[in-house]
Amino acid sequence: MDPKHTGEMLRHLEEQDELLWDTYRSMSHELHKLQVEEEMLMRTFYDLMEAKGLTKKKQYGKNVSK
């Protein structure tokens, strides 16, 4: 590699590194939001199933219908 281009290459790699970290943080935040939404939907679904009498209670270590 030509030594006169190493400074440019270093700046380019540092910019790419920062962009990748920004992308990582953004995707991590979005994943967390989706996990929270999934948990809320699962709770709502369970409440609905429970209201319809479709859930099973554990009794004496076995699953038994209500």
PDB file of N, CA, C, O and CB in Angstrom:
ATOM      1  N   MET A   1       0.852  -1.180   0.000  1.00  0.00           N
ATOM      2  CA  MET A   1       0.000   0.000   0.000  1.00  0.00           C
ATOM      3  C   MET A   1       0.893   1.236   0.000  1.00  0.00           C
ATOM      4  O   MET A   1       1.934   1.277   0.655  1.00  0.00           O
ATOM      5  CB  MET A   1      -0.967   0.002   1.228  1.00  0.00           C
ATOM      6  N   ASP A   2       0.475   2.194  -0.718  1.00  0.00           N
ATOM      7  CA  ASP A   2       1.237   3.445  -0.824  1.00  0.00           C
ATOM      8  C   ASP A   2       1.131   4.217   0.498  1.00  0.00           C
ATOM      9  O   ASP A   2       0.021   4.502   0.946  1.00  0.00           O
ATOM     10  CB  ASP A   2       0.716   4.320  -2.017  1.00  0.00           C
ATOM     11  N   PRO A   3       2.259   4.559   1.129  1.00  0.00           N
ATOM     12  CA  PRO A   3       2.221   5.243   2.428  1.00  0.00           C
ATOM     13  C   PRO A   3       1.476   6.573   2.408  1.00  0.00           C
ATOM     14  O   PRO A   3       0.940   6.988   3.436  1.00  0.00           O
ATOM     15  CB  PRO A   3       3.617   5.477   2.908  1.00  0.00           C
ATOM     16  N   LYS A   4       1.431   7.241   1.273  1.00  0.00           N
ATOM     17  CA  LYS A   4       0.747   8.541   1.251  1.00  0.00           C
ATOM     18  C   LYS A   4      -0.777   8.395   1.328  1.00  0.00           C
ATOM     19  O   LYS A   4      -1.478   9.379   1.563  1.00  0.00           O
ATOM     20  CB  LYS A   4       1.125   9.308  -0.015  1.00  0.00           C
ATOM     21  N   HIS A   5      -1.289   7.188   1.134  1.00  0.00           N
ATOM     22  CA  HIS A   5      -2.739   6.965   1.215  1.00  0.00           C
ATOM     23  C   HIS A   5      -3.176   6.355   2.546  1.00  0.00           C
ATOM     24  O   HIS A   5      -4.370   6.164   2.777  1.00  0.00           O
ATOM     25  CB  HIS A   5      -3.182   6.065   0.082  1.00  0.00           C
ATOM     26  N   THR A   6      -2.224   6.051   3.416  1.00  0.00           N
ATOM     27  CA  THR A   6      -2.605   5.416   4.685  1.00  0.00           C
ATOM     28  C   THR A   6      -3.454   6.336   5.550  1.00  0.00           C
ATOM     29  O   THR A   6      -4.361   5.862   6.234  1.00  0.00           O
ATOM     30  CB  THR A   6      -1.362   4.994   5.455  1.00  0.00           C
ATOM     31  N   GLY A   7      -3.186   7.638   5.540  1.00  0.00           N
ATOM     32  CA  GLY A   7      -3.993   8.588   6.319  1.00  0.00           C
ATOM     33  C   GLY A   7      -5.425   8.625   5.838  1.00  0.00           C
ATOM     34  O   GLY A   7      -6.356   8.636   6.644  1.00  0.00           O
ATOM     35  N   GLU A   8      -5.607   8.645   4.530  1.00  0.00           N
ATOM     36  CA  GLU A   8      -6.960   8.632   3.955  1.00  0.00           C
ATOM     37  C   GLU A   8      -7.675   7.330   4.296  1.00  0.00           C
ATOM     38  O   GLU A   8      -8.857   7.319   4.639  1.00  0.00           O
ATOM     39  CB  GLU A   8      -6.902   8.820   2.423  1.00  0.00           C
ATOM     40  N   MET A   9      -6.926   6.233   4.194  1.00  0.00           N
ATOM     41  CA  MET A   9      -7.506   4.923   4.491  1.00  0.00           C
ATOM     42  C   MET A   9      -7.926   4.855   5.958  1.00  0.00           C
ATOM     43  O   MET A   9      -8.999   4.341   6.273  1.00  0.00           O
ATOM     44  CB  MET A   9      -6.500   3.791   4.164  1.00  0.00           C
ATOM     45  N   LEU A  10      -7.092   5.367   6.849  1.00  0.00           N
ATOM     46  CA  LEU A  10      -7.416   5.363   8.276  1.00  0.00           C
ATOM     47  C   LEU A  10      -8.681   6.178   8.545  1.00  0.00           C
ATOM     48  O   LEU A  10      -9.561   5.721   9.274  1.00  0.00           O
ATOM     49  CB  LEU A  10      -6.239   5.922   9.097  1.00  0.00           C
ATOM     50  N   ARG A  11      -8.785   7.372   7.971  1.00  0.00           N
ATOM     51  CA  ARG A  11      -9.989   8.198   8.156  1.00  0.00           C
ATOM     52  C   ARG A  11     -11.225   7.467   7.634  1.00  0.00           C
ATOM     53  O   ARG A  11     -12.278   7.470   8.271  1.00  0.00           O
ATOM     54  CB  ARG A  11      -9.831   9.563   7.436  1.00  0.00           C
ATOM     55  N   HIS A  12     -11.082   6.849   6.478  1.00  0.00           N
ATOM     56  CA  HIS A  12     -12.206   6.114   5.890  1.00  0.00           C
ATOM     57  C   HIS A  12     -12.647   4.975   6.810  1.00  0.00           C
ATOM     58  O   HIS A  12     -13.841   4.779   7.035  1.00  0.00           O
ATOM     59  CB  HIS A  12     -11.823   5.558   4.501  1.00  0.00           C
ATOM     60  N   LEU A  13     -11.679   4.229   7.338  1.00  0.00           N
ATOM     61  CA  LEU A  13     -12.011   3.117   8.236  1.00  0.00           C
ATOM     62  C   LEU A  13     -12.638   3.613   9.532  1.00  0.00           C
ATOM     63  O   LEU A  13     -13.546   2.972  10.061  1.00  0.00           O
ATOM     64  CB  LEU A  13     -10.762   2.295   8.547  1.00  0.00           C
ATOM     65  N   GLU A  14     -12.172   4.738  10.047  1.00  0.00           N
ATOM     66  CA  GLU A  14     -12.767   5.302  11.265  1.00  0.00           C
ATOM     67  C   GLU A  14     -14.203   5.742  11.008  1.00  0.00           C
ATOM     68  O   GLU A  14     -15.070   5.548  11.861  1.00  0.00           O
ATOM     69  CB  GLU A  14     -11.932   6.494  11.776  1.00  0.00           C
ATOM     70  N   GLU A  15     -14.465   6.328   9.852  1.00  0.00           N
ATOM     71  CA  GLU A  15     -15.837   6.720   9.495  1.00  0.00           C
ATOM     72  C   GLU A  15     -16.726   5.488   9.369  1.00  0.00           C
ATOM     73  O   GLU A  15     -17.862   5.479   9.844  1.00  0.00           O
ATOM     74  CB  GLU A  15     -15.850   7.523   8.173  1.00  0.00           C
ATOM     75  N   GLN A  16     -16.205   4.461   8.733  1.00  0.00           N
ATOM     76  CA  GLN A  16     -16.968   3.227   8.579  1.00  0.00           C
ATOM     77  C   GLN A  16     -17.250   2.597   9.938  1.00  0.00           C
ATOM     78  O   GLN A  16     -18.344   2.083  10.171  1.00  0.00           O
ATOM     79  CB  GLN A  16     -16.216   2.237   7.679  1.00  0.00           C
ATOM     80  N   ASP A  17     -16.270   2.636  10.833  1.00  0.00           N
ATOM     81  CA  ASP A  17     -16.443   2.093  12.178  1.00  0.00           C
ATOM     82  C   ASP A  17     -17.567   2.825  12.904  1.00  0.00           C
ATOM     83  O   ASP A  17     -18.417   2.196  13.533  1.00  0.00           O
ATOM     84  CB  ASP A  17     -15.130   2.195  12.979  1.00  0.00           C
ATOM     85  N   GLU A  18     -17.570   4.151  12.818  1.00  0.00           N
ATOM     86  CA  GLU A  18     -18.615   4.941  13.481  1.00  0.00           C
ATOM     87  C   GLU A  18     -19.993   4.637  12.885  1.00  0.00           C
ATOM     88  O   GLU A  18     -20.974   4.510  13.618  1.00  0.00           O
ATOM     89  CB  GLU A  18     -18.306   6.450  13.361  1.00  0.00           C
ATOM     90  N   LEU A  19     -20.063   4.522  11.570  1.00  0.00           N
ATOM     91  CA  LEU A  19     -21.339   4.190  10.924  1.00  0.00           C
ATOM     92  C   LEU A  19     -21.840   2.817  11.359  1.00  0.00           C
ATOM     93  O   LEU A  19     -23.032   2.629  11.598  1.00  0.00           O
ATOM     94  CB  LEU A  19     -21.193   4.232   9.399  1.00  0.00           C
ATOM     95  N   LEU A  20     -20.924   1.867  11.458  1.00  0.00           N
ATOM     96  CA  LEU A  20     -21.320   0.526  11.896  1.00  0.00           C
ATOM     97  C   LEU A  20     -21.820   0.537  13.338  1.00  0.00           C
ATOM     98  O   LEU A  20     -22.801  -0.135  13.658  1.00  0.00           O
ATOM     99  CB  LEU A  20     -20.143  -0.446  11.758  1.00  0.00           C
ATOM    100  N   TRP A  21     -21.150   1.300  14.217  1.00  0.00           N
ATOM    101  CA  TRP A  21     -21.607   1.387  15.599  1.00  0.00           C
ATOM    102  C   TRP A  21     -22.976   2.059  15.690  1.00  0.00           C
ATOM    103  O   TRP A  21     -23.826   1.624  16.467  1.00  0.00           O
ATOM    104  CB  TRP A  21     -20.590   2.152  16.444  1.00  0.00           C
ATOM    105  N   ASP A  22     -23.196   3.107  14.909  1.00  0.00           N
ATOM    106  CA  ASP A  22     -24.511   3.760  14.882  1.00  0.00           C
ATOM    107  C   ASP A  22     -25.586   2.774  14.439  1.00  0.00           C
ATOM    108  O   ASP A  22     -26.673   2.726  15.014  1.00  0.00           O
ATOM    109  CB  ASP A  22     -24.492   4.988  13.943  1.00  0.00           C
ATOM    110  N   THR A  23     -25.272   1.996  13.417  1.00  0.00           N
ATOM    111  CA  THR A  23     -26.219   0.997  12.923  1.00  0.00           C
ATOM    112  C   THR A  23     -26.491  -0.058  13.983  1.00  0.00           C
ATOM    113  O   THR A  23     -27.637  -0.461  14.182  1.00  0.00           O
ATOM    114  CB  THR A  23     -25.689   0.337  11.645  1.00  0.00           C
ATOM    115  N   TYR A  24     -25.447  -0.504  14.660  1.00  0.00           N
ATOM    116  CA  TYR A  24     -25.592  -1.499  15.719  1.00  0.00           C
ATOM    117  C   TYR A  24     -26.502  -0.978  16.833  1.00  0.00           C
ATOM    118  O   TYR A  24     -27.410  -1.677  17.282  1.00  0.00           O
ATOM    119  CB  TYR A  24     -24.215  -1.879  16.289  1.00  0.00           C
ATOM    120  N   ARG A  25     -26.247   0.261  17.273  1.00  0.00           N
ATOM    121  CA  ARG A  25     -27.075   0.843  18.341  1.00  0.00           C
ATOM    122  C   ARG A  25     -28.529   0.976  17.902  1.00  0.00           C
ATOM    123  O   ARG A  25     -29.445   0.695  18.675  1.00  0.00           O
ATOM    124  CB  ARG A  25     -26.528   2.218  18.757  1.00  0.00           C
ATOM    125  N   SER A  26     -28.734   1.400  16.676  1.00  0.00           N
ATOM    126  CA  SER A  26     -30.086   1.563  16.151  1.00  0.00           C
ATOM    127  C   SER A  26     -30.816   0.221  16.084  1.00  0.00           C
ATOM    128  O   SER A  26     -31.975   0.115  16.485  1.00  0.00           O
ATOM    129  CB  SER A  26     -30.043   2.212  14.762  1.00  0.00           C
ATOM    130  N   MET A  27     -30.138  -0.788  15.580  1.00  0.00           N
ATOM    131  CA  MET A  27     -30.760  -2.112  15.466  1.00  0.00           C
ATOM    132  C   MET A  27     -31.009  -2.727  16.838  1.00  0.00           C
ATOM    133  O   MET A  27     -32.021  -3.397  17.045  1.00  0.00           O
ATOM    134  CB  MET A  27     -29.878  -3.046  14.629  1.00  0.00           C
ATOM    135  N   SER A  28     -30.099  -2.503  17.766  1.00  0.00           N
ATOM    136  CA  SER A  28     -30.273  -3.017  19.121  1.00  0.00           C
ATOM    137  C   SER A  28     -31.490  -2.370  19.782  1.00  0.00           C
ATOM    138  O   SER A  28     -32.271  -3.044  20.454  1.00  0.00           O
ATOM    139  CB  SER A  28     -29.005  -2.763  19.962  1.00  0.00           C
ATOM    140  N   HIS A  29     -31.644  -1.068  19.588  1.00  0.00           N
ATOM    141  CA  HIS A  29     -32.798  -0.347  20.136  1.00  0.00           C
ATOM    142  C   HIS A  29     -34.098  -0.873  19.517  1.00  0.00           C
ATOM    143  O   HIS A  29     -35.081  -1.097  20.224  1.00  0.00           O
ATOM    144  CB  HIS A  29     -32.660   1.179  19.881  1.00  0.00           C
ATOM    145  N   GLU A  30     -34.097  -1.067  18.210  1.00  0.00           N
ATOM    146  CA  GLU A  30     -35.289  -1.570  17.520  1.00  0.00           C
ATOM    147  C   GLU A  30     -35.635  -2.983  17.995  1.00  0.00           C
ATOM    148  O   GLU A  30     -36.808  -3.305  18.186  1.00  0.00           O
ATOM    149  CB  GLU A  30     -35.071  -1.561  15.993  1.00  0.00           C
ATOM    150  N   LEU A  31     -34.621  -3.818  18.182  1.00  0.00           N
ATOM    151  CA  LEU A  31     -34.850  -5.175  18.680  1.00  0.00           C
ATOM    152  C   LEU A  31     -35.491  -5.133  20.058  1.00  0.00           C
ATOM    153  O   LEU A  31     -36.427  -5.885  20.330  1.00  0.00           O
ATOM    154  CB  LEU A  31     -33.531  -5.967  18.729  1.00  0.00           C
ATOM    155  N   HIS A  32     -34.998  -4.263  20.926  1.00  0.00           N
ATOM    156  CA  HIS A  32     -35.569  -4.150  22.267  1.00  0.00           C
ATOM    157  C   HIS A  32     -37.037  -3.732  22.200  1.00  0.00           C
ATOM    158  O   HIS A  32     -37.875  -4.289  22.909  1.00  0.00           O
ATOM    159  CB  HIS A  32     -34.769  -3.144  23.108  1.00  0.00           C
ATOM    160  N   LYS A  33     -37.347  -2.754  21.351  1.00  0.00           N
ATOM    161  CA  LYS A  33     -38.740  -2.322  21.192  1.00  0.00           C
ATOM    162  C   LYS A  33     -39.615  -3.481  20.725  1.00  0.00           C
ATOM    163  O   LYS A  33     -40.730  -3.653  21.217  1.00  0.00           O
ATOM    164  CB  LYS A  33     -38.833  -1.152  20.194  1.00  0.00           C
ATOM    165  N   LEU A  34     -39.117  -4.274  19.782  1.00  0.00           N
ATOM    166  CA  LEU A  34     -39.895  -5.406  19.278  1.00  0.00           C
ATOM    167  C   LEU A  34     -40.084  -6.477  20.348  1.00  0.00           C
ATOM    168  O   LEU A  34     -41.140  -7.106  20.412  1.00  0.00           O
ATOM    169  CB  LEU A  34     -39.215  -6.010  18.051  1.00  0.00           C
ATOM    170  N   GLN A  35     -39.077  -6.690  21.183  1.00  0.00           N
ATOM    171  CA  GLN A  35     -39.204  -7.668  22.261  1.00  0.00           C
ATOM    172  C   GLN A  35     -40.245  -7.225  23.279  1.00  0.00           C
ATOM    173  O   GLN A  35     -41.014  -8.046  23.778  1.00  0.00           O
ATOM    174  CB  GLN A  35     -37.855  -7.884  22.950  1.00  0.00           C
ATOM    175  N   VAL A  36     -40.274  -5.938  23.588  1.00  0.00           N
ATOM    176  CA  VAL A  36     -41.278  -5.408  24.516  1.00  0.00           C
ATOM    177  C   VAL A  36     -42.669  -5.558  23.907  1.00  0.00           C
ATOM    178  O   VAL A  36     -43.611  -5.960  24.588  1.00  0.00           O
ATOM    179  CB  VAL A  36     -40.989  -3.916  24.856  1.00  0.00           C
ATOM    180  N   GLU A  37     -42.792  -5.234  22.626  1.00  0.00           N
ATOM    181  CA  GLU A  37     -44.081  -5.369  21.947  1.00  0.00           C
ATOM    182  C   GLU A  37     -44.536  -6.824  21.926  1.00  0.00           C
ATOM    183  O   GLU A  37     -45.714  -7.111  22.141  1.00  0.00           O
ATOM    184  CB  GLU A  37     -43.994  -4.823  20.516  1.00  0.00           C
ATOM    185  N   GLU A  38     -43.608  -7.742  21.669  1.00  0.00           N
ATOM    186  CA  GLU A  38     -43.958  -9.164  21.663  1.00  0.00           C
ATOM    187  C   GLU A  38     -44.467  -9.597  23.034  1.00  0.00           C
ATOM    188  O   GLU A  38     -45.457 -10.322  23.126  1.00  0.00           O
ATOM    189  CB  GLU A  38     -42.743 -10.018  21.252  1.00  0.00           C
ATOM    190  N   GLU A  39     -43.801  -9.162  24.093  1.00  0.00           N
ATOM    191  CA  GLU A  39     -44.225  -9.528  25.438  1.00  0.00           C
ATOM    192  C   GLU A  39     -45.625  -8.993  25.731  1.00  0.00           C
ATOM    193  O   GLU A  39     -46.452  -9.700  26.306  1.00  0.00           O
ATOM    194  CB  GLU A  39     -43.227  -9.001  26.475  1.00  0.00           C
ATOM    195  N   MET A  40     -45.890  -7.756  25.338  1.00  0.00           N
ATOM    196  CA  MET A  40     -47.221  -7.179  25.554  1.00  0.00           C
ATOM    197  C   MET A  40     -48.282  -7.962  24.777  1.00  0.00           C
ATOM    198  O   MET A  40     -49.360  -8.235  25.306  1.00  0.00           O
ATOM    199  CB  MET A  40     -47.240  -5.693  25.134  1.00  0.00           C
ATOM    200  N   LEU A  41     -47.984  -8.323  23.531  1.00  0.00           N
ATOM    201  CA  LEU A  41     -48.937  -9.091  22.727  1.00  0.00           C
ATOM    202  C   LEU A  41     -49.178 -10.475  23.317  1.00  0.00           C
ATOM    203  O   LEU A  41     -50.309 -10.961  23.320  1.00  0.00           O
ATOM    204  CB  LEU A  41     -48.435  -9.219  21.290  1.00  0.00           C
ATOM    205  N   MET A  42     -48.125 -11.109  23.815  1.00  0.00           N
ATOM    206  CA  MET A  42     -48.282 -12.435  24.415  1.00  0.00           C
ATOM    207  C   MET A  42     -49.132 -12.359  25.685  1.00  0.00           C
ATOM    208  O   MET A  42     -49.947 -13.245  25.941  1.00  0.00           O
ATOM    209  CB  MET A  42     -46.904 -13.049  24.733  1.00  0.00           C
ATOM    210  N   ARG A  43     -48.942 -11.310  26.472  1.00  0.00           N
ATOM    211  CA  ARG A  43     -49.768 -11.153  27.678  1.00  0.00           C
ATOM    212  C   ARG A  43     -51.236 -10.943  27.298  1.00  0.00           C
ATOM    213  O   ARG A  43     -52.134 -11.523  27.908  1.00  0.00           O
ATOM    214  CB  ARG A  43     -49.261  -9.963  28.534  1.00  0.00           C
ATOM    215  N   THR A  44     -51.466 -10.111  26.289  1.00  0.00           N
ATOM    216  CA  THR A  44     -52.827  -9.865  25.815  1.00  0.00           C
ATOM    217  C   THR A  44     -53.445 -11.148  25.282  1.00  0.00           C
ATOM    218  O   THR A  44     -54.607 -11.448  25.556  1.00  0.00           O
ATOM    219  CB  THR A  44     -52.835  -8.778  24.727  1.00  0.00           C
ATOM    220  N   PHE A  45     -52.663 -11.901  24.522  1.00  0.00           N
ATOM    221  CA  PHE A  45     -53.144 -13.174  23.982  1.00  0.00           C
ATOM    222  C   PHE A  45     -53.481 -14.140  25.113  1.00  0.00           C
ATOM    223  O   PHE A  45     -54.505 -14.820  25.059  1.00  0.00           O
ATOM    224  CB  PHE A  45     -52.091 -13.798  23.043  1.00  0.00           C
ATOM    225  N   TYR A  46     -52.633 -14.207  26.132  1.00  0.00           N
ATOM    226  CA  TYR A  46     -52.895 -15.089  27.266  1.00  0.00           C
ATOM    227  C   TYR A  46     -54.164 -14.661  27.991  1.00  0.00           C
ATOM    228  O   TYR A  46     -54.981 -15.503  28.364  1.00  0.00           O
ATOM    229  CB  TYR A  46     -51.702 -15.094  28.235  1.00  0.00           C
ATOM    230  N   ASP A  47     -54.336 -13.343  28.197  1.00  0.00           N
ATOM    231  CA  ASP A  47     -55.549 -12.847  28.855  1.00  0.00           C
ATOM    232  C   ASP A  47     -56.794 -13.223  28.053  1.00  0.00           C
ATOM    233  O   ASP A  47     -57.813 -13.606  28.628  1.00  0.00           O
ATOM    234  CB  ASP A  47     -55.479 -11.318  29.037  1.00  0.00           C
ATOM    235  N   LEU A  48     -56.713 -13.115  26.737  1.00  0.00           N
ATOM    236  CA  LEU A  48     -57.828 -13.493  25.877  1.00  0.00           C
ATOM    237  C   LEU A  48     -58.117 -14.985  25.983  1.00  0.00           C
ATOM    238  O   LEU A  48     -59.271 -15.394  26.106  1.00  0.00           O
ATOM    239  CB  LEU A  48     -57.534 -13.115  24.424  1.00  0.00           C
ATOM    240  N   MET A  49     -57.065 -15.792  25.936  1.00  0.00           N
ATOM    241  CA  MET A  49     -57.235 -17.245  26.058  1.00  0.00           C
ATOM    242  C   MET A  49     -57.849 -17.597  27.414  1.00  0.00           C
ATOM    243  O   MET A  49     -58.711 -18.470  27.512  1.00  0.00           O
ATOM    244  CB  MET A  49     -55.878 -17.971  25.879  1.00  0.00           C
ATOM    245  N   GLU A  50     -57.391 -16.902  28.453  1.00  0.00           N
ATOM    246  CA  GLU A  50     -57.909 -17.152  29.789  1.00  0.00           C
ATOM    247  C   GLU A  50     -59.388 -16.775  29.868  1.00  0.00           C
ATOM    248  O   GLU A  50     -60.179 -17.498  30.472  1.00  0.00           O
ATOM    249  CB  GLU A  50     -57.099 -16.370  30.835  1.00  0.00           C
ATOM    250  N   ALA A  51     -59.764 -15.650  29.263  1.00  0.00           N
ATOM    251  CA  ALA A  51     -61.160 -15.206  29.270  1.00  0.00           C
ATOM    252  C   ALA A  51     -62.061 -16.193  28.530  1.00  0.00           C
ATOM    253  O   ALA A  51     -63.222 -16.375  28.899  1.00  0.00           O
ATOM    254  CB  ALA A  51     -61.278 -13.815  28.639  1.00  0.00           C
ATOM    255  N   LYS A  52     -61.532 -16.822  27.499  1.00  0.00           N
ATOM    256  CA  LYS A  52     -62.306 -17.805  26.735  1.00  0.00           C
ATOM    257  C   LYS A  52     -62.262 -19.187  27.374  1.00  0.00           C
ATOM    258  O   LYS A  52     -62.913 -20.115  26.894  1.00  0.00           O
ATOM    259  CB  LYS A  52     -61.788 -17.884  25.306  1.00  0.00           C
ATOM    260  N   GLY A  53     -61.500 -19.328  28.453  1.00  0.00           N
ATOM    261  CA  GLY A  53     -61.399 -20.613  29.130  1.00  0.00           C
ATOM    262  C   GLY A  53     -60.540 -21.617  28.380  1.00  0.00           C
ATOM    263  O   GLY A  53     -60.738 -22.825  28.515  1.00  0.00           O
ATOM    264  N   LEU A  54     -59.606 -21.141  27.607  1.00  0.00           N
ATOM    265  CA  LEU A  54     -58.781 -22.040  26.802  1.00  0.00           C
ATOM    266  C   LEU A  54     -57.401 -22.293  27.395  1.00  0.00           C
ATOM    267  O   LEU A  54     -56.591 -23.005  26.802  1.00  0.00           O
ATOM    268  CB  LEU A  54     -58.629 -21.481  25.422  1.00  0.00           C
ATOM    269  N   THR A  55     -57.131 -21.716  28.558  1.00  0.00           N
ATOM    270  CA  THR A  55     -55.828 -21.956  29.184  1.00  0.00           C
ATOM    271  C   THR A  55     -55.933 -23.138  30.120  1.00  0.00           C
ATOM    272  O   THR A  55     -57.023 -23.539  30.528  1.00  0.00           O
ATOM    273  CB  THR A  55     -55.330 -20.705  29.945  1.00  0.00           C
ATOM    274  N   LYS A  56     -54.793 -23.680  30.450  1.00  0.00           N
ATOM    275  CA  LYS A  56     -54.765 -24.823  31.359  1.00  0.00           C
ATOM    276  C   LYS A  56     -54.051 -24.412  32.631  1.00  0.00           C
ATOM    277  O   LYS A  56     -53.054 -23.690  32.598  1.00  0.00           O
ATOM    278  CB  LYS A  56     -54.071 -26.053  30.705  1.00  0.00           C
ATOM    279  N   LYS A  57     -54.571 -24.877  33.744  1.00  0.00           N
ATOM    280  CA  LYS A  57     -53.933 -24.618  35.027  1.00  0.00           C
ATOM    281  C   LYS A  57     -53.046 -25.803  35.370  1.00  0.00           C
ATOM    282  O   LYS A  57     -53.355 -26.944  35.026  1.00  0.00           O
ATOM    283  CB  LYS A  57     -54.988 -24.365  36.145  1.00  0.00           C
ATOM    284  N   LYS A  58     -51.944 -25.523  36.048  1.00  0.00           N
ATOM    285  CA  LYS A  58     -51.119 -26.613  36.554  1.00  0.00           C
ATOM    286  C   LYS A  58     -51.697 -27.040  37.894  1.00  0.00           C
ATOM    287  O   LYS A  58     -51.943 -26.215  38.774  1.00  0.00           O
ATOM    288  CB  LYS A  58     -49.613 -26.186  36.690  1.00  0.00           C
ATOM    289  N   GLN A  59     -51.907 -28.329  38.029  1.00  0.00           N
ATOM    290  CA  GLN A  59     -52.450 -28.841  39.278  1.00  0.00           C
ATOM    291  C   GLN A  59     -51.721 -30.139  39.592  1.00  0.00           C
ATOM    292  O   GLN A  59     -51.772 -31.095  38.818  1.00  0.00           O
ATOM    293  CB  GLN A  59     -54.004 -29.059  39.191  1.00  0.00           C
ATOM    294  N   TYR A  60     -51.050 -30.162  40.720  1.00  0.00           N
ATOM    295  CA  TYR A  60     -50.293 -31.329  41.146  1.00  0.00           C
ATOM    296  C   TYR A  60     -49.252 -31.739  40.106  1.00  0.00           C
ATOM    297  O   TYR A  60     -49.007 -32.927  39.895  1.00  0.00           O
ATOM    298  CB  TYR A  60     -51.236 -32.488  41.423  1.00  0.00           C
ATOM    299  N   GLY A  61     -48.647 -30.751  39.463  1.00  0.00           N
ATOM    300  CA  GLY A  61     -47.575 -31.023  38.516  1.00  0.00           C
ATOM    301  C   GLY A  61     -48.034 -31.470  37.148  1.00  0.00           C
ATOM    302  O   GLY A  61     -47.200 -31.790  36.301  1.00  0.00           O
ATOM    303  N   LYS A  62     -49.336 -31.503  36.901  1.00  0.00           N
ATOM    304  CA  LYS A  62     -49.862 -31.911  35.595  1.00  0.00           C
ATOM    305  C   LYS A  62     -50.688 -30.776  35.013  1.00  0.00           C
ATOM    306  O   LYS A  62     -51.258 -29.978  35.756  1.00  0.00           O
ATOM    307  CB  LYS A  62     -50.717 -33.206  35.712  1.00  0.00           C
ATOM    308  N   ASN A  63     -50.755 -30.699  33.692  1.00  0.00           N
ATOM    309  CA  ASN A  63     -51.625 -29.726  33.037  1.00  0.00           C
ATOM    310  C   ASN A  63     -53.037 -30.290  32.988  1.00  0.00           C
ATOM    311  O   ASN A  63     -53.260 -31.396  32.495  1.00  0.00           O
ATOM    312  CB  ASN A  63     -51.112 -29.382  31.604  1.00  0.00           C
ATOM    313  N   VAL A  64     -53.981 -29.522  33.502  1.00  0.00           N
ATOM    314  CA  VAL A  64     -55.372 -29.954  33.536  1.00  0.00           C
ATOM    315  C   VAL A  64     -56.235 -28.796  33.049  1.00  0.00           C
ATOM    316  O   VAL A  64     -55.957 -27.644  33.381  1.00  0.00           O
ATOM    317  CB  VAL A  64     -55.796 -30.413  34.974  1.00  0.00           C
ATOM    318  N   SER A  65     -57.273 -29.078  32.271  1.00  0.00           N
ATOM    319  CA  SER A  65     -58.182 -28.019  31.821  1.00  0.00           C
ATOM    320  C   SER A  65     -58.911 -27.438  33.010  1.00  0.00           C
ATOM    321  O   SER A  65     -59.117 -28.112  34.020  1.00  0.00           O
ATOM    322  CB  SER A  65     -59.191 -28.552  30.780  1.00  0.00           C
ATOM    323  N   LYS A  66     -59.301 -26.182  32.884  1.00  0.00           N
ATOM    324  CA  LYS A  66     -60.039 -25.500  33.960  1.00  0.00           C
ATOM    325  C   LYS A  66     -61.342 -26.171  34.257  1.00  0.00           C
ATOM    326  O   LYS A  66     -62.081 -25.722  35.134  1.00  0.00           O
ATOM    327  CB  LYS A  66     -60.291 -24.061  33.603  1.00  0.00           C
TER     328      LYS A  66
END
